[in-house]
Amino acid sequence: MIWLFVVLAALLVVGIGLVVLGRETGTLAARPRSAVFELEEAVEFIADDLPVEVASQISHGDVRWVLQRDVDLLEEATSDDASGIQVVDEDAAIARILAAAEAERRDLSDAAVVAVLDSRLRYLAAIGALGPEAAGPEDPDSPAA
């Protein structure tokens, strides 16, 4: 008789555990995956995504270097003024990366830097880090009407 109570108690505990585990698994599956920029994953993704003519000219180390310079530029832009809209001009970003490459005597062409930054956008979209375009003024530097 006591074995019957032990078996019923064990079945009850296992049943409750399965219900709770199933509910939590469903909750986690329904949540969107958080977008985390992993540098090594990004380097691999971008290196594989580059056009053949660019991929043959640069190494994984060059891709990593360009990504790190781009992050440095973004950090500088956001640390200057956190009170308003921050816009980083794409052409200015490319020019700063090329100037840094020249200062460090890295042999990177304009096309290689642009290709890495374009592939970076595809990586950000792939991990879910890009959302819809933000509504705002046509020219962020113009005074509000």
C-alpha positions in Angstrom: 0.0 0.0 0.0 2.8 2.4 0.8 4.4 1.7 -2.6 1.2 2.9 -4.2 1.5 6.3 -2.5 5.2 6.5 -3.3 4.5 5.8 -7.0 1.6 8.3 -7.1 3.8 11.0 -5.4 6.6 10.4 -7.9 4.2 10.6 -10.8 2.7 13.8 -9.4 6.2 15.4 -9.0 7.2 14.4 -12.5 3.9 15.7 -13.9 4.2 19.1 -12.2 7.9 19.3 -13.4 6.9 18.6 -17.0 4.1 21.1 -17.0 6.4 23.8 -15.5 9.2 23.0 -17.9 6.9 23.0 -20.9 5.4 26.3 -19.9 8.8 28.0 -19.5 10.1 26.5 -22.8 7.1 27.9 -24.6 7.6 31.3 -23.0 11.3 31.4 -23.9 10.5 30.2 -27.5 8.0 33.1 -27.9 10.5 35.8 -26.9 12.5 37.4 -29.6 16.2 36.5 -29.5 18.3 39.4 -28.2 20.6 40.9 -30.7 24.2 40.6 -29.5 27.1 41.7 -31.7 29.7 39.0 -31.4 32.9 40.3 -33.0 34.3 36.9 -34.0 30.9 35.8 -35.3 30.6 39.0 -37.2 34.1 38.6 -38.7 33.3 35.1 -40.0 29.9 36.2 -41.4 31.3 39.3 -43.1 34.4 37.5 -44.5 32.1 34.9 -46.0 29.7 37.6 -47.3 32.3 39.7 -49.1 32.5 39.8 -52.9 35.2 37.5 -54.2 37.4 40.4 -55.6 37.4 42.0 -52.1 37.7 38.8 -50.1 40.9 38.0 -52.1 42.4 41.3 -51.0 41.8 41.4 -47.3 42.2 39.0 -44.4 40.0 38.2 -41.4 42.3 40.5 -39.4 41.6 43.4 -41.7 37.8 42.8 -41.4 38.2 42.7 -37.6 40.3 45.9 -37.7 37.7 47.8 -39.8 34.9 46.7 -37.5 36.8 47.9 -34.4 37.5 51.3 -36.0 33.8 51.5 -36.9 32.8 50.8 -33.3 35.3 53.4 -32.1 33.7 56.0 -34.4 30.2 55.1 -33.1 31.3 55.4 -29.5 32.9 58.8 -30.2 29.6 60.0 -31.8 27.4 58.8 -28.9 29.7 60.1 -26.2 29.8 63.7 -27.6 26.2 64.6 -26.9 23.6 62.1 -25.5 20.8 64.7 -25.4 19.8 64.8 -29.1 19.6 62.8 -32.3 23.0 61.3 -33.3 23.7 60.8 -37.0 26.9 59.4 -38.2 27.6 60.4 -41.9 28.4 57.2 -43.8 30.9 59.0 -46.0 32.6 60.6 -43.1 32.8 57.2 -41.3 34.5 55.6 -44.4 36.9 58.6 -44.7 37.9 58.3 -41.0 38.4 54.5 -41.3 40.6 55.1 -44.4 42.5 57.8 -42.6 43.2 55.5 -39.7 44.2 52.7 -42.1 46.7 55.1 -43.8 48.0 56.3 -40.4 48.6 52.7 -39.4 50.0 51.8 -42.8 47.3 49.2 -43.5 46.8 48.3 -47.1 43.0 48.7 -47.4 41.3 50.0 -50.5 38.2 52.2 -50.4 36.2 49.3 -52.0 37.3 46.9 -49.3 36.2 49.2 -46.5 32.9 49.9 -48.1 32.3 46.2 -48.8 33.1 45.3 -45.1 30.7 48.1 -43.8 28.0 46.9 -46.3 28.4 43.3 -45.1 28.3 44.6 -41.5 24.8 45.9 -42.2 23.7 42.5 -43.5 25.2 40.9 -40.4 23.2 43.3 -38.1 20.0 42.5 -40.0 20.7 38.8 -39.7 21.0 39.0 -35.9 18.0 41.2 -35.6 19.8 44.3 -34.5 18.2 46.5 -37.2 14.7 47.7 -36.9 12.5 49.8 -39.0 13.7 53.2 -40.1 13.2 55.8 -37.4 10.8 58.6 -38.2 12.4 62.0 -37.8 13.3 65.2 -39.6 14.7 64.9 -43.2 17.8 66.8 -42.1 18.7 66.3 -38.4 20.9 69.5 -38.6 18.0 71.7 -39.7 16.1 73.6 -36.9 12.7 72.1 -36.0 9.8 73.9 -37.8 
